[in-house]
Amino acid sequence: MKNEKHRHTRFVVVMTMICVLAIALVITIIMSKSEPVRDIFAKIVIKKTLDQAEKKISGHFTRIPATINAGSEWLAAGDLDLNDVIPLNEYFIPILKRLPQLSGVVVADDEGCEYFVYADEATWITRSIDRKHFDQEVIFRRWDTERHMIAEWAEESEYVTKQRPWYEGALKSLQSGTPYWTDVYQFYTKKKVGITASKGMLYGPQNERFIIVAVDVLLDDVRQAITKVSLSKNALVALASDKGEFITSSTADELMVNDELVVPQKFMNGNRGVLLNIAIGRANAATAGAREELFELSLNETKWWVAYRKLSIVDDNIIIMIALPKNEIFELFKNRRELIAIGVAGIIVVLSVVWCLLTMVSSRRL
């Protein structure tokens, strides 16, 4: 008699588990074909992607203001000669090692002297300019450590420190007290595209001297960071300032064409630039405290999910935009392991609960 009850209980348990599994599979199939349900999951994934993008972008920028402030104060506190390179190397090269998102550091004064250091493979290159004593001569040095120079050479250059955008921005920073961020531009020495944060400081007995610290951030590095969070083949992750100035995007592979910066204009004049401009407009029109939004948009017969988030990590707000064609939403389910894991975990939990309940009932009957 007991054996029959055990067999009956096992049969009921097995059949119940099969039914629950079948129902779960049917629900999963229905959900994958249901546009409203897919949209719900798409919103969840897009929100998570915004979180990932914010984390990566914040990692590039958040430590920069404190680094510039500390460098400015260190320079203003001492009686440094910008042509005395070794003490500058000993302070700034370790910073570049700690913060790989920085491609170089510039220190300049109001008398035409400038020190610039950047990494070149396994070595460091410094550029020294002294317009007060030397007209167009620029001294380059290569270092394998902060103190050991392995090469030195001179070049003629018409480079003018006071005409660089970061120098002009540093003058503005005297009023704001915070680092100034330039628009996208081409770096003079490395011939690459990026943005620069700079800050000026007055010092001396009568505050009669002016010193600047500036750091360069390559946009290629930022683009590679945001490309890693892209959702699908035609999805777009883009960055812009709240003034509508394009910074970079996951699709901006070629920033320079024939030594001219073409991506911002080319991007903003295209369809994806339309999406970014709409996101910027909605972000600027949002009520105070509203830092993100997800909305649907039709453009050239294509329906898009567009999401933005405002980040206050530099002088202007940076706006992250994610745009995803709605017809590619299904790719999220094929590519997102976390959704599969959630579904499997849900089925396991349901089956475990059913098993426990039936076991308890069976035990009481026996």
C-alpha positions as CSV (number, residue, x, y, z in Angstrom):
1,M,0.0,0.0,0.0
2,K,2.8,2.4,0.9
3,N,4.7,1.5,-2.3
4,E,1.6,2.4,-4.3
5,K,1.3,5.8,-2.5
6,H,5.0,6.5,-3.1
7,R,4.6,5.6,-6.8
8,H,1.5,7.8,-7.1
9,T,3.3,10.7,-5.4
10,R,6.3,10.4,-7.6
11,F,4.0,10.2,-10.7
12,V,2.2,13.4,-9.6
13,V,5.4,15.2,-8.9
14,V,7.0,14.3,-12.2
15,M,3.8,15.2,-14.2
16,T,3.5,18.5,-12.3
17,M,7.1,19.4,-13.1
18,I,6.6,18.6,-16.8
19,C,3.4,20.7,-16.9
20,V,5.1,23.6,-15.2
21,L,8.1,23.4,-17.5
22,A,5.8,23.2,-20.6
23,I,3.8,26.2,-19.3
24,A,7.0,28.2,-18.7
25,L,8.3,27.4,-22.2
26,V,4.9,28.5,-23.7
27,I,4.9,31.7,-21.7
28,T,8.5,32.4,-22.8
29,I,7.6,31.9,-26.5
30,I,4.6,34.1,-26.2
31,M,6.6,36.8,-24.4
32,S,9.3,36.8,-27.1
33,K,6.6,37.3,-29.7
34,S,4.7,40.0,-27.8
35,E,5.8,43.5,-28.7
36,P,4.6,45.1,-25.4
37,V,6.5,42.5,-23.4
38,R,9.6,42.8,-25.6
39,D,9.4,46.6,-25.2
40,I,9.4,46.2,-21.4
41,F,12.5,44.0,-21.5
42,A,14.1,46.4,-24.0
43,K,13.6,49.3,-21.6
44,I,15.2,47.2,-18.8
45,V,18.2,46.4,-21.0
46,I,18.6,50.0,-22.3
47,K,18.4,51.3,-18.7
48,K,21.2,48.9,-17.7
49,T,23.2,49.9,-20.7
50,L,22.9,53.6,-19.7
51,D,24.2,52.5,-16.2
52,Q,27.2,50.8,-17.9
53,A,27.9,53.8,-20.2
54,E,27.7,56.2,-17.3
55,K,30.2,54.1,-15.2
56,K,32.7,54.0,-18.1
57,I,32.4,57.7,-18.9
58,S,32.6,58.7,-15.3
59,G,35.7,56.6,-14.9
60,H,37.3,58.7,-17.6
61,F,36.4,62.1,-16.2
62,T,35.6,62.1,-12.5
63,R,39.2,62.1,-11.2
64,I,40.5,64.8,-13.6
65,P,39.3,67.9,-11.8
66,A,41.0,66.9,-8.5
67,T,44.2,66.0,-10.4
68,I,44.3,69.4,-12.1
69,N,43.6,71.2,-8.8
70,A,46.3,69.4,-7.0
71,G,48.8,70.0,-9.8
72,S,48.0,73.7,-9.9
73,E,48.4,74.1,-6.1
74,W,51.7,72.1,-6.2
75,L,53.1,74.4,-8.9
76,A,51.9,77.6,-7.3
77,A,53.4,76.6,-3.9
78,G,57.0,76.2,-5.3
79,D,59.4,78.3,-7.3
80,L,59.7,76.0,-10.3
81,D,61.4,76.6,-13.6
82,L,59.5,75.0,-16.4
83,N,62.8,74.4,-18.1
84,D,63.9,72.2,-15.2
85,V,62.2,69.1,-16.5
86,I,63.1,66.4,-13.9
87,P,61.1,67.7,-11.0
88,L,58.1,68.1,-13.4
89,N,58.6,64.6,-14.6
90,E,58.7,63.2,-11.1
91,Y,55.4,64.8,-10.3
92,F,53.4,64.3,-13.6
93,I,54.6,61.1,-15.1
94,P,53.3,59.0,-12.1
95,I,50.0,60.7,-12.6
96,L,49.9,59.6,-16.3
97,K,50.8,56.1,-15.1
98,R,47.9,56.1,-12.6
99,L,45.4,57.6,-15.0
100,P,45.8,55.9,-18.4
101,Q,42.8,57.9,-19.8
102,L,45.1,60.9,-19.8
103,S,47.2,61.1,-22.9
104,G,49.4,64.0,-21.8
105,V,49.9,66.9,-19.3
106,V,50.7,70.5,-20.1
107,V,52.1,73.1,-17.8
108,A,52.4,76.7,-19.0
109,D,53.0,80.2,-17.6
110,D,52.3,83.7,-18.8
111,E,55.8,84.3,-20.1
112,G,55.8,81.9,-22.9
113,C,57.2,78.9,-21.1
114,E,55.6,75.5,-21.5
115,Y,56.3,71.9,-20.4
116,F,54.4,69.0,-22.1
117,V,54.8,65.3,-21.3
118,Y,53.1,62.3,-22.9
119,A,53.7,58.5,-23.2
120,D,55.3,57.1,-26.4
121,E,55.2,53.3,-26.2
122,A,57.4,52.3,-23.3
123,T,59.1,55.7,-22.9
124,W,58.1,59.3,-22.2
125,I,58.5,62.4,-24.4
126,T,58.7,65.9,-23.0
127,R,58.4,69.1,-25.0
128,S,59.9,72.3,-23.6
129,I,59.2,75.8,-25.0
130,D,60.7,79.0,-23.8
131,R,59.6,81.9,-26.0
132,K,61.2,84.4,-23.6
133,H,64.7,83.3,-24.4
134,F,64.4,81.2,-27.6
135,D,62.2,82.3,-30.5
136,Q,60.9,79.3,-32.4
137,E,63.1,76.5,-31.0
138,V,61.4,73.6,-29.2
139,I,63.3,71.1,-27.2
140,F,62.1,67.4,-27.2
141,R,63.5,64.8,-24.9
142,R,62.9,61.1,-24.6
143,W,63.0,59.5,-21.1
144,D,62.9,55.8,-20.0
145,T,62.4,56.9,-16.4
146,E,61.4,60.1,-14.7
147,R,65.1,61.1,-14.3
148,H,66.9,59.2,-17.1
149,M,67.0,60.9,-20.5
150,I,68.0,58.8,-23.5
151,A,67.6,61.3,-26.4
152,E,67.3,65.0,-27.0
153,W,66.6,67.0,-30.2
154,A,65.5,70.5,-31.2
155,E,62.9,71.5,-33.8
156,E,61.7,74.8,-35.2
157,S,58.0,75.5,-34.6
158,E,55.6,78.4,-34.9
159,Y,53.4,76.9,-32.1
160,V,52.0,79.7,-29.8
161,T,50.8,78.6,-26.4
162,K,48.5,81.5,-25.9
163,Q,46.6,80.6,-29.0
164,R,45.7,77.1,-27.9
165,P,42.1,76.5,-26.8
166,W,43.0,75.2,-23.4
167,Y,45.0,78.3,-22.7
168,E,42.1,80.5,-23.5
169,G,39.9,78.2,-21.4
170,A,42.2,78.4,-18.4
171,L,41.8,82.2,-18.4
172,K,38.0,81.6,-18.1
173,S,38.6,79.2,-15.3
174,L,39.9,82.0,-13.1
175,Q,36.4,83.2,-12.7
176,S,34.6,79.9,-12.4
177,G,37.2,78.3,-10.1
178,T,36.7,74.9,-11.9
179,P,38.6,73.3,-14.8
180,Y,37.5,74.4,-18.3
181,W,36.8,71.8,-20.9
182,T,37.5,72.5,-24.6
183,D,35.4,71.5,-27.5
184,V,36.7,68.7,-29.7
185,Y,39.9,69.7,-31.5
186,Q,43.2,68.2,-33.0
187,F,46.2,68.0,-30.6
188,Y,49.2,69.9,-32.0
189,T,52.0,67.4,-31.3
190,K,50.2,64.0,-31.5
191,K,47.9,65.0,-34.4
192,K,45.1,63.1,-32.7
193,V,41.6,64.3,-31.7
194,G,40.5,64.9,-28.2
195,I,39.4,67.3,-25.5
196,T,41.4,69.1,-22.9
197,A,40.7,70.2,-19.4
198,S,42.7,73.2,-18.1
199,K,42.8,75.4,-15.1
200,G,44.7,78.6,-14.4
201,M,45.9,79.9,-11.1
202,L,47.3,83.2,-9.9
203,Y,50.3,83.1,-7.6
204,G,53.2,85.2,-6.4
205,P,53.5,87.8,-3.7
206,Q,50.9,90.0,-5.4
207,N,49.2,87.3,-7.5
208,E,51.0,88.8,-10.4
209,R,52.0,85.4,-12.0
210,F,49.8,83.0,-13.9
211,I,50.3,79.2,-14.2
212,I,48.2,76.7,-16.1
213,V,47.8,72.9,-15.8
214,A,46.0,71.1,-18.6
215,V,45.4,67.4,-19.3
216,D,44.5,65.8,-22.7
217,V,41.9,63.0,-23.1
218,L,41.9,61.2,-26.4
219,L,38.5,60.6,-27.9
220,D,39.6,57.2,-29.4
221,D,39.9,56.0,-25.8
222,V,36.4,57.3,-24.9
223,R,34.9,55.8,-28.1
224,Q,36.4,52.4,-27.4
225,A,34.9,52.5,-23.9
226,I,31.4,53.3,-25.0
227,T,31.6,50.9,-28.0
228,K,31.8,48.0,-25.5
229,V,28.3,48.7,-24.3
230,S,26.7,48.9,-27.7
231,L,23.5,46.9,-27.9
232,S,23.1,45.7,-31.6
233,K,24.6,46.2,-35.1
234,N,22.9,49.5,-35.8
235,A,22.6,50.7,-32.2
236,L,24.3,54.0,-31.3
237,V,25.9,55.3,-28.2
238,A,26.9,59.0,-28.4
239,L,28.2,61.7,-26.2
240,A,27.5,65.5,-26.5
241,S,27.6,68.5,-24.3
242,D,24.3,70.2,-23.3
243,K,25.3,73.0,-25.7
244,G,24.8,70.6,-28.6
245,E,28.6,70.0,-29.2
246,F,29.3,66.6,-30.4
247,I,32.0,64.7,-28.4
248,T,32.2,61.2,-29.8
249,S,30.1,58.1,-30.6
250,S,30.4,54.4,-30.9
251,T,30.3,54.8,-34.7
252,A,32.9,57.5,-35.0
253,D,35.7,55.3,-36.4
254,E,37.5,58.0,-38.5
255,L,37.7,61.3,-36.7
256,M,40.2,62.8,-39.2
257,V,40.2,62.9,-43.0
258,N,43.1,64.6,-44.7
259,D,44.2,66.2,-41.4
260,E,40.8,67.8,-40.9
261,L,38.4,67.1,-38.2
262,V,35.2,66.0,-40.0
263,V,33.3,63.7,-37.7
264,P,31.3,66.3,-35.7
265,Q,29.9,68.1,-38.7
266,K,29.4,64.9,-40.7
267,F,27.8,63.1,-37.7
268,M,25.5,66.0,-36.7
269,N,24.3,66.5,-40.3
270,G,23.3,62.8,-40.7
271,N,20.3,60.9,-39.4
272,R,22.0,59.9,-36.2
273,G,22.9,63.5,-35.6
274,V,19.1,64.2,-35.8
275,L,18.5,61.6,-33.1
276,L,21.3,63.2,-30.9
277,N,19.9,66.7,-31.4
278,I,16.4,65.6,-30.4
279,A,17.8,63.9,-27.3
280,I,19.8,67.0,-26.4
281,G,16.8,69.2,-26.9
282,R,14.6,67.0,-24.7
283,A,17.4,66.8,-22.1
284,N,17.7,70.6,-21.9
285,A,13.9,71.0,-21.8
286,A,13.4,68.5,-19.0
287,T,12.3,69.7,-15.6
288,A,14.9,70.2,-12.9
289,G,16.0,67.0,-11.4
290,A,15.0,64.9,-14.4
291,R,18.3,63.4,-15.6
292,E,17.1,60.7,-18.0
293,E,14.3,59.7,-20.3
294,L,13.4,56.9,-22.7
295,F,11.1,57.6,-25.6
296,E,10.1,56.2,-29.0
297,L,10.8,58.1,-32.2
298,S,10.1,57.5,-35.9
299,L,12.8,58.7,-38.4
300,N,12.8,57.9,-42.1
301,E,10.3,55.1,-41.6
302,T,12.4,53.5,-38.9
303,K,11.2,53.3,-35.3
304,W,13.8,53.9,-32.6
305,W,14.1,53.6,-28.9
306,V,16.0,56.7,-27.8
307,A,17.3,57.2,-24.2
308,Y,19.5,59.8,-22.7
309,R,21.0,60.6,-19.4
310,K,22.6,63.8,-18.1
311,L,25.9,63.6,-16.3
312,S,27.3,66.5,-14.4
313,I,31.0,65.5,-14.4
314,V,32.6,68.3,-16.3
315,D,32.0,72.0,-16.7
316,D,29.0,71.5,-19.0
317,N,26.6,68.6,-18.6
318,I,27.6,65.6,-20.7
319,I,24.6,63.9,-22.3
320,I,24.8,60.2,-23.1
321,M,22.4,59.0,-25.7
322,I,21.5,55.4,-26.7
323,A,19.5,54.8,-29.8
324,L,18.2,51.4,-30.8
325,P,16.1,50.5,-33.9
326,K,13.0,48.7,-32.7
327,N,13.3,46.0,-35.3
328,E,16.6,45.0,-33.7
329,I,15.1,44.6,-30.2
330,F,15.0,40.8,-30.6
331,E,18.8,40.8,-30.8
332,L,18.8,41.9,-27.2
333,F,17.3,38.5,-26.3
334,K,19.7,36.6,-28.4
335,N,22.7,38.5,-27.1
336,R,21.8,39.2,-23.4
337,R,22.9,36.3,-21.2
338,E,21.4,37.9,-18.2
339,L,17.8,37.7,-19.6
340,I,18.4,34.0,-20.3
341,A,19.8,33.5,-16.8
342,I,16.7,35.2,-15.3
343,G,14.4,33.0,-17.2
344,V,16.2,29.8,-16.3
345,A,16.4,30.9,-12.6
346,G,12.7,31.7,-12.6
347,I,11.8,28.2,-13.9
348,I,14.1,26.6,-11.4
349,V,12.5,28.5,-8.5
350,V,9.0,27.6,-9.6
351,L,9.9,23.9,-10.0
352,S,11.6,23.9,-6.6
353,V,8.6,25.4,-4.9
354,V,6.2,22.9,-6.5
355,W,8.5,20.0,-5.6
356,C,8.7,21.2,-2.0
357,L,4.9,21.6,-1.7
358,L,4.1,18.2,-3.2
359,T,6.7,16.5,-1.0
360,M,5.2,18.1,2.1
361,V,1.7,17.0,1.1
362,S,2.9,13.5,0.3
363,S,4.7,13.2,3.6
364,R,1.6,14.2,5.6
365,R,-0.6,11.6,3.8
366,L,1.9,8.9,4.7
